[in-house]
Amino acid sequence: METFLRWAAEIGISDSIDSSRFRDSCLGHSLSVADFTHAGGRGLGAVRELKKGELVLKVPRKALMTTESIIAKDLKLSDAVNLHGSLSSTQILSVCLLYEMSKEKKSFWYPYLVHIPRDYDLLATFGEFEKQALQVEDAVWATEKAIAKCQSEWKEAGSLMKELELKPKFRSFQAWLWASATISSRTLHVPWDSAGCLCPVGDLFNYDAPGDYSNTPEGPESANSVEEAGLVVETHSERLTDGGFEEDVNAYCLYARRNYHLGEQVLLCYGTYTNLELLEHYGFMLEENSNDKVFIPLENSLFSLASSWPKDSLYIHQDGNPSFALISTLRLWLIPQSQRDKSVMRLVYAGSQISVKNEILVMKWMSEKCGSVLRDLPTSVTEDTVLLHNIDKLQDPELRLEQKETEAFGSEVRAFLDANCLWDVTVLSGKPIEFSRKTSRMLSKWRLSVQWRLSYKRTLADCISYCNEKMNNLLGTQDRIRDL
């Protein structure tokens, strides 16, 4: 890490306005590398009090790893890339990344490349076991789509990689999966290339969910799960408070998005994502994500009434509250067509209750629908909660499993052990479990699948509680009106 930070300083990366002040390291004035075990692992911490909107890192354009900067240093690569105009900018950058990796120590970017993770947990990296563990059809389909897209792009880029005479290990699908995951999860936006750029040191920042911290200098209660940086631009006194490329200084400038105390982890936000989108693009999810959305199967006739709202606006918030569009659409759908006059339509589009009777029908329908979805899933909230605990227990290096204990863990644990040929080796022999690197990665992705589906089910359960409470209140109101 010291070598990397020294190299970064040499090419002009600095956490100080005056980059000449720190020659041995690009950090030390505002930031330092630190381990935040329960908040994303390795990240960047404040070495002094930082104010919202203050510059915390500047990375000059020449230090950004882009297709432009890579091919500028290699005529062979430049000529080959120019012959493949049909490839997307993301595919080109992925090939360039693999090309630089193949150079090893001869690459200008070598001090940076050795610090890029070798494994990712994006949906495209999921195997069949982890994919099926998601259980929910939409999530399984999203995973299949991500895998198919990655395979298709790899095949399309094959001829370019062959022309560059990359060794087979750098032309393999696994290598492509790594490169595309790196591009997906670590690039920052730049105005001249839609693929973005890899930003040395800048991608050490961990994720902070969107939020308004104008009156909360202590910031959010929780941070993320991976080193990341695909940033969103926010304005504060006509200046960026997260980051962006600034033409006037020809550098990527990153700013504190809130006040930070000495020793606090400095975080950056890169947008509004559901948990499934976070898994797809970045390989992690948040336990508490106010931007998460749960979609449930809806009747086709309902969609025909929802023309005023996009289909993706018909969802349930993570706290269990149905979205404005979903409630409004259900109010209209559950009222007889003969009663859908202009006054009713005005109430619907204003988000107002049509009648007590109609509102009770809406809440009853939502409650029953969520209950039906939960019953159709293979496992319950309680079972998934226990399973998550058992998955964590499996990672104990001293754990010895007997057959009865494993059976108590459930069929999914047995299926995992079988899929990795560990049942006979560990359970029947009584030896401690020893996971290979491949098995450990599979375990990590399996845990994410269970974590995601548990969050999905909890949202449905909370929606049932919300709707039942509303329904009971409405029934009480109806009774009081009748008594009057």
Secondary structure as GFF3:
##gff-version 3
##sequence-region A 1 484
A	DSSP	alpha_helix	2	10	.	.	.	ID=ss1
A	DSSP	three_ten_helix	19	21	.	.	.	ID=ss2
A	DSSP	beta_strand	31	36	.	.	.	ID=ss3
A	DSSP	beta_strand	41	46	.	.	.	ID=ss4
A	DSSP	beta_strand	55	60	.	.	.	ID=ss5
A	DSSP	three_ten_helix	61	63	.	.	.	ID=ss6
A	DSSP	alpha_helix	67	71	.	.	.	ID=ss7
A	DSSP	alpha_helix	75	82	.	.	.	ID=ss8
A	DSSP	alpha_helix	89	103	.	.	.	ID=ss9
A	DSSP	three_ten_helix	104	106	.	.	.	ID=ss10
A	DSSP	alpha_helix	110	113	.	.	.	ID=ss11
A	DSSP	three_ten_helix	123	125	.	.	.	ID=ss12
A	DSSP	alpha_helix	128	133	.	.	.	ID=ss13
A	DSSP	alpha_helix	137	163	.	.	.	ID=ss14
A	DSSP	alpha_helix	168	171	.	.	.	ID=ss15
A	DSSP	alpha_helix	173	186	.	.	.	ID=ss16
A	DSSP	beta_strand	187	190	.	.	.	ID=ss17
A	DSSP	beta_strand	193	198	.	.	.	ID=ss18
A	DSSP	three_ten_helix	202	204	.	.	.	ID=ss19
A	DSSP	beta_strand	206	207	.	.	.	ID=ss20
A	DSSP	beta_strand	235	236	.	.	.	ID=ss21
A	DSSP	beta_strand	239	240	.	.	.	ID=ss22
A	DSSP	beta_strand	243	246	.	.	.	ID=ss23
A	DSSP	beta_strand	251	255	.	.	.	ID=ss24
A	DSSP	beta_strand	267	268	.	.	.	ID=ss25
A	DSSP	alpha_helix	275	281	.	.	.	ID=ss26
A	DSSP	beta_strand	293	294	.	.	.	ID=ss27
A	DSSP	alpha_helix	300	303	.	.	.	ID=ss28
A	DSSP	three_ten_helix	311	313	.	.	.	ID=ss29
A	DSSP	beta_strand	316	317	.	.	.	ID=ss30
A	DSSP	alpha_helix	324	333	.	.	.	ID=ss31
A	DSSP	three_ten_helix	337	339	.	.	.	ID=ss32
A	DSSP	alpha_helix	342	350	.	.	.	ID=ss33
A	DSSP	alpha_helix	356	376	.	.	.	ID=ss34
A	DSSP	alpha_helix	381	394	.	.	.	ID=ss35
A	DSSP	alpha_helix	403	409	.	.	.	ID=ss36
A	DSSP	alpha_helix	411	419	.	.	.	ID=ss37
A	DSSP	pi_helix	423	427	.	.	.	ID=ss38
A	DSSP	alpha_helix	437	483	.	.	.	ID=ss39
###
